[in-house]
Amino acid sequence: MTAPSTVAVRPPLSLYLHVPWCVRKCPYCDFNSHVARQEIPETAYLKSMLEDLDQDLAFAKDREIQTVFIGGGTPSLMSGEFYRNLFRELRARLDLSADAEITLEANPGTLEQGRFEAFRQAGINRLSIGVQSFNPAHLKTLGRIHDSDAAHRAIAAARQAGFDNFNVDLMHGLPDQTPENAIADLEAALSHSPPHVSWYQLTLEPNTEFYSRPPDLPDDDRLWDIYRQGSAFLRRHGFQDYEVSAWSQPGMASRHNLNYWMFGDYLALGAGGHGKVSLADGSIRRYWKTRQPDAYLNRIGSRTAGSEIIDVNELPLEFLMNALRLSEGVNEELFTERTGLPLSSVAVKLEQLREEKLLERDRIQATDLGQRYLNSLLERFL
């Protein structure tokens, strides 16, 4: 493939904000998170993020921000005042959609009374509550700072504060976990009637404590039993698995995550944040911010640590790695809209995969068989 890509119409634009501090580093976590050894410098971090944004404003020129996601670390460590000031300044610089979905990740172990109300007053309208498990033994193994009661209280407090759009984050495939344990976690979460559940398998990632000292995880047969029984349970309760590890009630899928999987654009602010933008010349750029909080705070101007234009030969795989995570896939036309490449550039491989019953006809969508062997399917595009 030698012809350059040209994205004629730039895709929807989101904003990702990273808060790098946490109370304790979990043994499975490979995100850019750093234990807060002293009081978090909220004022200085806000100033740094806004200086950073001012350097990147050209990416958002004449473009509306559709969704915002605040991840970490533990974003709920920051005060309501921090977020009120942040969003006041963001709205002065960016065109945030009137109905923008604005999500904040919250750790049940960091939420004192009134914190949710302050977040809501700041303009946050969706929460992702990081429960991971309600089982005391599993919470201890995962290094979480909350217990089951704190998780229940946090979800109830979110409801009381007016958050009717929220996600409960759960993990499965935990050390010594049985299918019954996994179902019990799901039952506990669904007792709060959440509109969205993230339910993803624990994996051992490099540069984590679990990777260095692996725990005894369930074997493949038990993992399959957990997933099969848990999936059936969620479907019985009206949830749809619209993405590999994301389940929602009808109409309540995360708009921010959908933009990722549909190869949309997203700005990035904060230490270690990653962004992707379609440029005016038709190329697509990925970039990443300085990771260490102190270095991010002490930089002048842009905190971008590096960037690259996605090579035209890598665009099909980049697109498909995202789109094929969606259970319903995407229309074929979206391939050209988001990559600038003609569908003919991948038509031969798509047809081969359809002949092998790994892809559906007339859509870029994995079959049930294709979902089971998704990594192997994607390797065909390397």
FENSULQUI-V495344 format. One record per pair of residues at least 24 apart in sequence whose C-alpha atoms are under 8 Angstrom apart, sorted by the first residue. I is the first residue (numbers start at 0). J is the second residue. D is the distance in Angstrom with one decimal. If there is no record, write none. Layout:
# FENSULQUI-V495344
i=I j=J d=D
i=I j=J d=D
This chain:
# FENSULQUI-V495344
i=0 j=311 d=7.7
i=0 j=312 d=6.3
i=0 j=344 d=7.2
i=1 j=311 d=7.7
i=1 j=312 d=7.8
i=2 j=311 d=7.9
i=3 j=311 d=6.3
i=3 j=340 d=7.7
i=4 j=281 d=6.9
i=4 j=282 d=6.7
i=4 j=311 d=6.2
i=4 j=338 d=6.5
i=4 j=339 d=4.6
i=4 j=340 d=5.2
i=5 j=280 d=7.4
i=5 j=281 d=4.2
i=5 j=282 d=6.2
i=5 j=338 d=7.2
i=5 j=339 d=4.3
i=5 j=340 d=7.0
i=6 j=277 d=7.1
i=6 j=281 d=4.5
i=6 j=282 d=6.7
i=6 j=335 d=7.8
i=6 j=336 d=6.4
i=6 j=337 d=6.3
i=6 j=338 d=6.0
i=6 j=339 d=4.2
i=7 j=281 d=6.4
i=7 j=336 d=7.1
i=7 j=339 d=6.8
i=8 j=336 d=6.9
i=9 j=277 d=6.0
i=9 j=278 d=7.8
i=9 j=337 d=7.5
i=10 j=262 d=8.0
i=10 j=263 d=5.3
i=10 j=264 d=6.2
i=10 j=277 d=7.5
i=10 j=336 d=7.9
i=10 j=337 d=6.7
i=11 j=63 d=7.8
i=11 j=64 d=7.6
i=11 j=65 d=6.9
i=11 j=258 d=7.2
i=11 j=263 d=5.6
i=11 j=264 d=6.1
i=12 j=59 d=7.9
i=12 j=62 d=7.0
i=12 j=63 d=6.6
i=12 j=64 d=5.3
i=12 j=65 d=6.0
i=12 j=66 d=7.5
i=12 j=263 d=6.5
i=12 j=264 d=4.8
i=12 j=265 d=5.3
i=12 j=266 d=7.4
i=13 j=64 d=5.2
i=13 j=65 d=5.5
i=13 j=66 d=4.8
i=13 j=67 d=5.8
i=13 j=255 d=6.9
i=13 j=258 d=7.5
i=13 j=263 d=7.8
i=13 j=264 d=6.2
i=13 j=265 d=4.3
i=13 j=266 d=6.3
i=14 j=64 d=6.8
i=14 j=66 d=6.3
i=14 j=67 d=4.7
i=14 j=68 d=6.5
i=14 j=265 d=5.1
i=14 j=266 d=4.7
i=14 j=267 d=6.0
i=14 j=268 d=7.9
i=15 j=67 d=5.8
i=15 j=68 d=5.0
i=15 j=69 d=6.0
i=15 j=70 d=7.5
i=15 j=265 d=6.6
i=15 j=266 d=6.0
i=15 j=267 d=4.8
i=15 j=268 d=6.3
i=15 j=272 d=7.2
i=15 j=273 d=7.9
i=15 j=274 d=7.6
i=16 j=67 d=7.5
i=16 j=68 d=6.2
i=16 j=69 d=4.7
i=16 j=70 d=6.3
i=16 j=267 d=6.0
i=16 j=268 d=4.9
i=16 j=269 d=5.7
i=16 j=272 d=6.8
i=17 j=69 d=5.9
i=17 j=70 d=5.1
i=17 j=71 d=5.3
i=17 j=72 d=7.5
i=17 j=74 d=7.7
i=17 j=267 d=7.8
i=17 j=268 d=6.3
i=17 j=269 d=4.6
i=17 j=270 d=6.2
i=17 j=271 d=7.0
i=17 j=272 d=5.7
i=18 j=69 d=7.2
i=18 j=70 d=6.2
i=18 j=71 d=4.8
i=18 j=72 d=5.6
i=18 j=73 d=6.5
i=18 j=74 d=5.4
i=18 j=269 d=6.3
i=18 j=270 d=7.0
i=19 j=71 d=5.2
i=19 j=72 d=4.5
i=19 j=73 d=7.0
i=19 j=74 d=7.8
i=19 j=269 d=7.7
i=19 j=270 d=6.3
i=19 j=271 d=7.7
i=19 j=292 d=6.8
i=20 j=71 d=7.1
i=20 j=72 d=4.9
i=20 j=73 d=6.0
i=20 j=74 d=7.6
i=20 j=76 d=7.8
i=21 j=71 d=7.9
i=21 j=72 d=5.1
i=21 j=73 d=5.0
i=21 j=76 d=7.4
i=22 j=73 d=7.8
i=22 j=144 d=8.0
i=23 j=142 d=7.9
i=23 j=144 d=7.5
i=24 j=142 d=7.8
i=25 j=141 d=6.3
i=25 j=142 d=5.2
i=25 j=143 d=6.6
i=26 j=141 d=6.4
i=26 j=142 d=6.4
i=26 j=207 d=5.9
i=26 j=208 d=4.7
i=26 j=209 d=5.4
i=27 j=141 d=7.1
i=27 j=201 d=7.8
i=27 j=202 d=7.7
i=27 j=203 d=6.6
i=27 j=204 d=7.0
i=27 j=207 d=5.7
i=27 j=208 d=6.5
i=27 j=209 d=5.5
i=27 j=210 d=7.7
i=28 j=204 d=7.7
i=28 j=207 d=6.2
i=29 j=204 d=6.4
i=29 j=205 d=7.2
i=29 j=206 d=6.5
i=29 j=207 d=5.9
i=30 j=71 d=7.3
i=30 j=72 d=7.3
i=31 j=71 d=7.1
i=31 j=72 d=6.7
i=31 j=270 d=7.8
i=31 j=271 d=6.1
i=31 j=290 d=6.9
i=32 j=71 d=6.4
i=32 j=72 d=4.5
i=32 j=73 d=7.9
i=33 j=72 d=7.0
i=33 j=292 d=8.0
i=39 j=77 d=7.9
i=41 j=77 d=7.2
i=41 j=81 d=6.5
i=42 j=81 d=7.6
i=43 j=296 d=6.8
i=44 j=296 d=6.2
i=45 j=81 d=7.5
i=45 j=85 d=6.6
i=47 j=295 d=7.3
i=47 j=296 d=5.8
i=47 j=298 d=7.9
i=48 j=268 d=6.1
i=48 j=269 d=5.9
i=49 j=88 d=7.7
i=49 j=89 d=8.0
i=50 j=299 d=7.8
i=50 j=300 d=5.6
i=50 j=301 d=6.9
i=51 j=268 d=6.9
i=51 j=300 d=5.9
i=51 j=301 d=4.7
i=51 j=302 d=5.7
i=51 j=303 d=7.9
i=52 j=268 d=6.7
i=52 j=301 d=7.7
i=53 j=301 d=8.0
i=54 j=300 d=6.6
i=54 j=301 d=5.5
i=55 j=301 d=7.7
i=56 j=92 d=7.8
i=56 j=93 d=7.9
i=58 j=266 d=7.7
i=58 j=276 d=7.0
i=58 j=278 d=7.3
i=59 j=93 d=7.2
i=62 j=94 d=7.0
i=63 j=93 d=7.5
i=63 j=94 d=5.0
i=63 j=95 d=5.7
i=63 j=96 d=6.0
i=64 j=93 d=7.3
i=64 j=94 d=6.0
i=64 j=95 d=4.7
i=64 j=96 d=5.7
i=64 j=99 d=7.2
i=65 j=95 d=6.6
i=65 j=96 d=5.5
i=65 j=98 d=7.7
i=65 j=99 d=5.0
i=65 j=100 d=6.9
i=66 j=96 d=7.9
i=66 j=99 d=5.0
i=66 j=100 d=4.7
i=66 j=101 d=5.8
i=66 j=254 d=6.9
i=66 j=255 d=5.5
i=67 j=99 d=7.2
i=67 j=100 d=6.2
i=67 j=101 d=4.6
i=67 j=102 d=6.2
i=67 j=255 d=6.9
i=68 j=101 d=5.9
i=68 j=102 d=4.8
i=68 j=103 d=6.1
i=68 j=255 d=7.0
i=69 j=101 d=7.9
i=69 j=102 d=6.1
i=69 j=103 d=4.7
i=69 j=104 d=6.2
i=70 j=103 d=6.5
i=70 j=104 d=5.5
i=71 j=104 d=7.3
i=73 j=104 d=6.9
i=73 j=105 d=6.6
i=73 j=106 d=6.5
i=74 j=103 d=6.8
i=74 j=104 d=6.0
i=74 j=105 d=6.4
i=75 j=103 d=7.4
i=75 j=104 d=6.7
i=75 j=105 d=4.9
i=75 j=106 d=6.4
i=75 j=109 d=6.5
i=75 j=110 d=7.1
i=76 j=109 d=6.1
i=76 j=110 d=7.9
i=78 j=114 d=7.5
i=78 j=117 d=7.8
i=78 j=118 d=8.0
i=79 j=114 d=6.8
i=79 j=117 d=4.7
i=79 j=118 d=5.1
i=79 j=120 d=7.8
i=79 j=121 d=6.5
i=80 j=117 d=7.6
i=80 j=121 d=7.5
i=82 j=118 d=7.0
i=82 j=121 d=5.7
i=83 j=118 d=7.9
i=83 j=120 d=7.5
i=83 j=121 d=4.3
i=83 j=122 d=7.3
i=86 j=121 d=7.0
i=86 j=122 d=7.3
i=100 j=124 d=6.6
i=100 j=125 d=6.9
i=100 j=254 d=7.0
i=100 j=255 d=7.3
i=101 j=125 d=5.8
i=102 j=126 d=5.2
i=102 j=127 d=6.8
i=103 j=127 d=6.1
i=104 j=128 d=6.0
i=104 j=129 d=7.0
i=105 j=129 d=6.1
i=106 j=130 d=7.2
i=107 j=145 d=6.1
i=107 j=149 d=6.0
i=107 j=150 d=5.4
i=107 j=153 d=5.4
i=108 j=144 d=5.6
i=108 j=145 d=4.6
i=108 j=146 d=7.9
i=108 j=149 d=6.7
i=108 j=150 d=7.8
i=110 j=153 d=7.1
i=115 j=156 d=7.1
i=115 j=157 d=6.1
i=115 j=160 d=6.0
i=116 j=160 d=5.2
i=116 j=161 d=7.9
i=119 j=160 d=7.5
i=119 j=161 d=7.9
i=119 j=162 d=7.8
i=124 j=162 d=6.6
i=124 j=164 d=7.1
i=125 j=162 d=6.5
i=125 j=163 d=7.8
i=125 j=164 d=5.2
i=125 j=165 d=5.2
i=125 j=166 d=7.9
i=126 j=162 d=7.4
i=126 j=164 d=7.0
i=126 j=165 d=4.6
i=126 j=166 d=6.1
i=127 j=165 d=5.7
i=127 j=166 d=4.5
i=127 j=167 d=5.9
i=127 j=168 d=6.7
i=128 j=153 d=8.0
i=128 j=154 d=7.4
i=128 j=165 d=7.5
i=128 j=166 d=6.0
i=128 j=167 d=5.0
i=128 j=168 d=5.8
i=129 j=167 d=6.4
i=129 j=168 d=4.8
i=129 j=169 d=7.1
i=130 j=167 d=6.5
i=130 j=168 d=5.5
i=130 j=169 d=5.9
i=131 j=168 d=5.6
i=131 j=169 d=3.8
i=131 j=170 d=5.0
i=132 j=169 d=5.8
i=132 j=170 d=6.6
i=132 j=184 d=5.9
i=133 j=184 d=5.6
i=133 j=187 d=7.1
i=134 j=180 d=7.7
i=134 j=184 d=7.1
i=137 j=173 d=7.1
i=137 j=174 d=7.5
i=137 j=176 d=8.0
i=140 j=174 d=7.9
i=154 j=191 d=7.2
i=155 j=191 d=7.3
i=163 j=193 d=8.0
i=163 j=194 d=7.8
i=164 j=193 d=7.7
i=164 j=194 d=6.4
i=164 j=195 d=7.9
i=164 j=251 d=7.7
i=165 j=193 d=6.4
i=165 j=194 d=6.5
i=165 j=195 d=6.4
i=166 j=193 d=6.4
i=166 j=194 d=6.8
i=166 j=195 d=4.6
i=166 j=196 d=5.3
i=166 j=197 d=6.8
i=167 j=193 d=6.9
i=167 j=195 d=6.6
i=167 j=196 d=4.9
i=167 j=197 d=6.2
i=168 j=196 d=6.0
i=168 j=197 d=4.8
i=168 j=198 d=6.4
i=169 j=196 d=7.3
i=169 j=197 d=5.9
i=169 j=198 d=4.8
i=169 j=199 d=6.6
i=170 j=197 d=8.0
i=170 j=198 d=5.4
i=170 j=199 d=5.0
i=170 j=200 d=5.5
i=170 j=201 d=6.1
i=171 j=198 d=6.8
i=171 j=199 d=6.0
i=171 j=200 d=4.8
i=171 j=201 d=6.0
i=171 j=225 d=7.5
i=172 j=200 d=5.4
i=172 j=201 d=5.6
i=172 j=216 d=6.7
i=172 j=217 d=6.2
i=172 j=222 d=5.9
i=172 j=225 d=7.3
i=173 j=200 d=7.8
i=173 j=201 d=6.3
i=173 j=216 d=6.1
i=173 j=217 d=7.1
i=174 j=214 d=6.4
i=174 j=215 d=5.5
i=174 j=216 d=4.6
i=174 j=217 d=6.4
i=175 j=215 d=7.2
i=175 j=216 d=6.6
i=175 j=217 d=6.4
i=176 j=217 d=6.9
i=177 j=221 d=7.3
i=177 j=225 d=6.9
i=178 j=221 d=7.5
i=178 j=224 d=6.4
i=178 j=225 d=4.4
i=178 j=228 d=6.9
i=178 j=229 d=7.5
i=181 j=225 d=6.6
i=181 j=229 d=6.8
i=182 j=228 d=7.5
i=182 j=229 d=5.9
i=182 j=232 d=7.5
i=185 j=229 d=7.6
i=185 j=233 d=7.8
i=194 j=247 d=5.7
i=194 j=248 d=5.3
i=194 j=251 d=6.1
i=195 j=238 d=7.9
i=195 j=245 d=7.6
i=195 j=246 d=5.8
i=195 j=247 d=4.2
i=195 j=248 d=6.3
i=195 j=251 d=6.6
i=195 j=252 d=6.9
i=196 j=245 d=6.2
i=196 j=246 d=5.1
i=196 j=247 d=6.2
i=197 j=244 d=5.8
i=197 j=245 d=4.6
i=197 j=246 d=6.0
i=198 j=244 d=5.3
i=198 j=245 d=6.2
i=198 j=246 d=7.4
i=199 j=244 d=4.9
i=199 j=245 d=7.7
i=200 j=244 d=8.0
i=240 j=326 d=6.9
i=241 j=325 d=5.7
i=241 j=326 d=5.2
i=241 j=327 d=6.9
i=242 j=324 d=5.4
i=242 j=325 d=4.3
i=242 j=326 d=5.4
i=243 j=324 d=5.5
i=243 j=325 d=6.6
i=243 j=326 d=7.1
i=259 j=321 d=7.0
i=260 j=321 d=4.4
i=260 j=322 d=5.1
i=260 j=323 d=8.0
i=260 j=324 d=6.9
i=260 j=325 d=7.0
i=261 j=318 d=7.7
i=261 j=321 d=6.5
i=261 j=322 d=5.5
i=261 j=329 d=7.5
i=262 j=318 d=6.1
i=262 j=321 d=6.6
i=262 j=322 d=7.2
i=262 j=337 d=6.4
i=263 j=337 d=7.3
i=269 j=295 d=7.7
i=270 j=295 d=5.9
i=281 j=339 d=7.5
i=282 j=308 d=6.8
i=282 j=309 d=7.6
i=283 j=308 d=5.7
i=283 j=309 d=5.8
i=284 j=308 d=4.4
i=284 j=309 d=6.0
i=285 j=309 d=6.9
i=313 j=381 d=7.6
i=314 j=338 d=6.4
i=315 j=345 d=7.4
i=315 j=380 d=7.1
i=316 j=377 d=6.8
i=316 j=380 d=5.6
i=316 j=381 d=6.7
i=319 j=377 d=7.3
i=320 j=377 d=6.8
i=322 j=363 d=7.6
i=322 j=364 d=7.8
i=323 j=363 d=7.2
i=323 j=364 d=6.0
i=323 j=365 d=6.2
i=323 j=373 d=7.9
i=325 j=364 d=7.7
i=326 j=364 d=7.1
i=326 j=365 d=7.3
i=327 j=364 d=6.0
i=327 j=365 d=7.9
i=328 j=362 d=6.9
i=328 j=363 d=5.5
i=328 j=364 d=4.0
i=328 j=365 d=6.9
i=329 j=362 d=6.2
i=329 j=363 d=5.4
i=329 j=364 d=6.4
i=330 j=361 d=7.8
i=330 j=362 d=5.2
i=330 j=363 d=6.1
i=331 j=361 d=7.1
i=331 j=362 d=5.4
i=331 j=363 d=5.7
i=348 j=379 d=7.7
i=348 j=380 d=7.7
i=352 j=376 d=7.8
